Amino acid sequence: EEARLLDSVSLLRADGMPVAFIPRDETNRRLVARGYGGALYVPSGAMLHPVRLVRHLAGESEARLLTHHRVAALQEAGGDVVLETPVRRIRAGQVVLALNAYLPQLVPALSPFVRPVRAQMLATEPAASRWLQVPVYSHEGYYYLRQLADGVVMLGGARHLHADEEQGYEDATTEALQADLLRYLHFHFPQARGLGVRHRWSGVMGFSPDHLPVVGAVPGLDGSVWAAGFTGHGMGFGFRFGRLLADVVLGTPHPDGLELFSVRRFPHAQTTRPSVPAGE
Ligand SMILES: Cc1cc2nc3c(=O)[nH]c(=O)nc-3n(C[C@H](O)[C@H](O)[C@H](O)COP(=O)(O)OP(=O)(O)OC[C@H]3O[C@@H](n4cnc5c(N)ncnc54)[C@H](O)[C@@H]3O)c2cc1C
């Protein structure tokens, strides 16, 4: 992992990112931790509160948002799309499906491109001090944690130790994985040993076959598109994909990123016969 991180330093620097490799002792000193072998420090990394982010975007947007309208079916109707929901039927010129893991539930033909993988997390009660100022990923990203201003430690991951169980749509925590999270926390941060756990939760992520997000046309619905398969990294990719989807829907010629992320990079894309998204 250290060799790969060192490789990343040169690659990221070549892209103009001011990153640094921090050796073992300094890493553990700066994180008030033990057992880490070194770190790639990314000064532009950041933490955010996802619910506040979504509420903020909703507040700033001029779009009309219909919450609690789970789409049960999509149908082509005279060049339009009809969305069936338990509340009402909605007719639209085109649709953008941003369902990530849940995409195959609505459009089963797209199941080759996104599969559901569960992630579990926990939050401790507040610690007396805040020792962790930066978000931390370790073990190739299989563990991730951060500490909030009030001392609460939020920690997730350990999926690699329970690969078979952490597949599918069941949104639930398991005792065994949650115990592994605590083992990790207590090993690297002995100062957290007395902290109780206040919350445990899980969520379903959408994994793509090559772990990069995918954009494509909705089979049978001309002009409608989907983006999914963020593979646990949608908080960063999501903003970029918002722009990409807007470009595609508006018919912008050669949208930046479409070629890289198009579903057509997969040989089995042929089986779902997606038409070329508008604008490509
Ligand atoms: C525990 C956990 C920790 C994570 N940590 C990170 C992280 O640190 N950094 C990072 O980059 N990413 C992280 N992720 C991944 C990140 O949350 C996702 O990549 C991102 O949310 C994907 O965004 P999205 O909008 O495509 O899909 P989602 O956020 O999954 O949104 C899809 C929405 O579609 C709705 N929906 C589903 N079916 C229907 C339907 N039929 N009709 C209408 N609506 C429907 C769902 O209710 C949901 O609101 C984490 C995920 C989990 C579960």
The ligand as an SDF file (V2000), in Angstrom:
LIG
                    3D

 53 58  0  0  0  0  0  0  0  0999 V2000
  -22.2060    4.1610    4.9080 C   0  0  0  0  0  0  0  0  0  0  0  0
  -21.7660    4.8350    3.6460 C   0  0  0  0  0  0  0  0  0  0  0  0
  -20.6440    5.6640    3.6660 C   0  0  0  0  0  0  0  0  0  0  0  0
  -20.2290    6.3140    2.5090 C   0  0  0  0  0  0  0  0  0  0  0  0
  -19.1360    7.1360    2.5700 N   0  0  0  0  0  0  0  0  0  0  0  0
  -18.7490    7.8040    1.4600 C   0  0  0  0  0  0  0  0  0  0  0  0
  -17.6380    8.7010    1.4930 C   0  0  0  0  0  0  0  0  0  0  0  0
  -16.9970    8.8910    2.5310 O   0  0  0  0  0  0  0  0  0  0  0  0
  -17.2890    9.3370    0.3480 N   0  0  0  0  0  0  0  0  0  0  0  0
  -17.9670    9.1420   -0.8220 C   0  0  0  0  0  0  0  0  0  0  0  0
  -17.6050    9.7300   -1.8420 O   0  0  0  0  0  0  0  0  0  0  0  0
  -19.0320    8.3180   -0.8760 N   0  0  0  0  0  0  0  0  0  0  0  0
  -19.4290    7.6380    0.2200 C   0  0  0  0  0  0  0  0  0  0  0  0
  -20.4900    6.7780    0.1570 N   0  0  0  0  0  0  0  0  0  0  0  0
  -21.1310    6.5600   -1.1390 C   0  0  0  0  0  0  0  0  0  0  0  0
  -22.0870    7.6900   -1.4950 C   0  0  0  0  0  0  0  0  0  0  0  0
  -23.0580    7.8140   -0.4730 O   0  0  0  0  0  0  0  0  0  0  0  0
  -22.7550    7.3530   -2.8390 C   0  0  0  0  0  0  0  0  0  0  0  0
  -21.7480    7.1420   -3.8180 O   0  0  0  0  0  0  0  0  0  0  0  0
  -23.6580    8.4810   -3.2960 C   0  0  0  0  0  0  0  0  0  0  0  0
  -24.6510    8.7250   -2.3270 O   0  0  0  0  0  0  0  0  0  0  0  0
  -24.3130    8.1220   -4.6240 C   0  0  0  0  0  0  0  0  0  0  0  0
  -25.1520    9.1890   -4.9750 O   0  0  0  0  0  0  0  0  0  0  0  0
  -26.4230    8.9650   -5.8790 P   0  0  0  0  0  0  0  0  0  0  0  0
  -27.1660   10.2510   -5.8510 O   0  0  0  0  0  0  0  0  0  0  0  0
  -26.0060    8.3890   -7.1810 O   0  0  0  0  0  0  0  0  0  0  0  0
  -27.2660    7.8010   -5.1540 O   0  0  0  0  0  0  0  0  0  0  0  0
  -27.9580    7.7880   -3.7230 P   0  0  0  0  0  0  0  0  0  0  0  0
  -27.3490    8.8030   -2.8080 O   0  0  0  0  0  0  0  0  0  0  0  0
  -27.9850    6.3490   -3.2920 O   0  0  0  0  0  0  0  0  0  0  0  0
  -29.4140    8.2860   -4.0560 O   0  0  0  0  0  0  0  0  0  0  0  0
  -30.3120    7.4800   -4.7840 C   0  0  0  0  0  0  0  0  0  0  0  0
  -31.6970    7.9450   -4.3870 C   0  0  0  0  0  0  0  0  0  0  0  0
  -32.6460    7.2990   -5.2240 O   0  0  0  0  0  0  0  0  0  0  0  0
  -33.7770    7.0070   -4.4260 C   0  0  0  0  0  0  0  0  0  0  0  0
  -34.5310    5.9460   -5.1040 N   0  0  0  0  0  0  0  0  0  0  0  0
  -34.2200    4.6330   -5.2140 C   0  0  0  0  0  0  0  0  0  0  0  0
  -35.1440    3.9830   -5.9400 N   0  0  0  0  0  0  0  0  0  0  0  0
  -36.0640    4.9120   -6.3070 C   0  0  0  0  0  0  0  0  0  0  0  0
  -37.2700    4.8630   -7.0850 C   0  0  0  0  0  0  0  0  0  0  0  0
  -37.7080    3.7250   -7.6320 N   0  0  0  0  0  0  0  0  0  0  0  0
  -37.9800    6.0190   -7.2480 N   0  0  0  0  0  0  0  0  0  0  0  0
  -37.5410    7.1920   -6.7100 C   0  0  0  0  0  0  0  0  0  0  0  0
  -36.4040    7.2980   -5.9760 N   0  0  0  0  0  0  0  0  0  0  0  0
  -35.6790    6.1720   -5.7800 C   0  0  0  0  0  0  0  0  0  0  0  0
  -33.1980    6.5810   -3.0970 C   0  0  0  0  0  0  0  0  0  0  0  0
  -34.1760    6.7010   -2.0870 O   0  0  0  0  0  0  0  0  0  0  0  0
  -32.0650    7.5940   -2.9420 C   0  0  0  0  0  0  0  0  0  0  0  0
  -32.5040    8.7620   -2.3030 O   0  0  0  0  0  0  0  0  0  0  0  0
  -20.9310    6.1140    1.2990 C   0  0  0  0  0  0  0  0  0  0  0  0
  -22.0610    5.2770    1.2790 C   0  0  0  0  0  0  0  0  0  0  0  0
  -22.4750    4.6450    2.4380 C   0  0  0  0  0  0  0  0  0  0  0  0
  -23.6970    3.7550    2.3910 C   0  0  0  0  0  0  0  0  0  0  0  0
  1  2  1  0
  2  3  1  0
  2 52  2  0
  3  4  2  0
  4  5  1  0
  4 50  1  0
  5  6  2  0
  6  7  1  0
  6 13  1  0
  7  8  2  0
  7  9  1  0
  9 10  1  0
 10 11  2  0
 10 12  1  0
 12 13  2  0
 13 14  1  0
 14 15  1  0
 14 50  1  0
 15 16  1  0
 16 17  1  0
 16 18  1  0
 18 19  1  0
 18 20  1  0
 20 21  1  0
 20 22  1  0
 22 23  1  0
 23 24  1  0
 24 25  2  0
 24 26  1  0
 24 27  1  0
 27 28  1  0
 28 29  2  0
 28 30  1  0
 28 31  1  0
 31 32  1  0
 32 33  1  0
 33 34  1  0
 33 48  1  0
 34 35  1  0
 35 36  1  0
 35 46  1  0
 36 37  1  0
 36 45  1  0
 37 38  2  0
 38 39  1  0
 39 40  1  0
 39 45  2  0
 40 41  1  0
 40 42  2  0
 42 43  1  0
 43 44  2  0
 44 45  1  0
 46 47  1  0
 46 48  1  0
 48 49  1  0
 50 51  2  0
 51 52  1  0
 52 53  1  0
M  END
$$$$
